[in-house]
């Protein structure tokens, strides 16, 4: 459930106009995450159970991290992340 919220926030984080809207488009967020994030993160529970080498935390772990709120996650996704490729979402992206 929280991983779905994570995908929704990922989808909504691309637009400053959506700063207060966490509904986003969960499917667009999942597609984007599978394309861009899955080389290092398990996006789904199935991927998490199949991983033999974990480069980054799986989405469920991120979603369940204490202190991760929609606002905190959105801010993280819209700024450069240390130890990660520079994948700052633009308003045109999901």
Secondary structure, DSSP 8 states (H G I E B T S, - for coil): -HHHHHHHHHHHTT-GGGTT-----HHHHHHHIIIIITTTS--SHHHHHH-SS-SS--HHHHHTSTT--HHHHHHHHTS--TTS------TT--
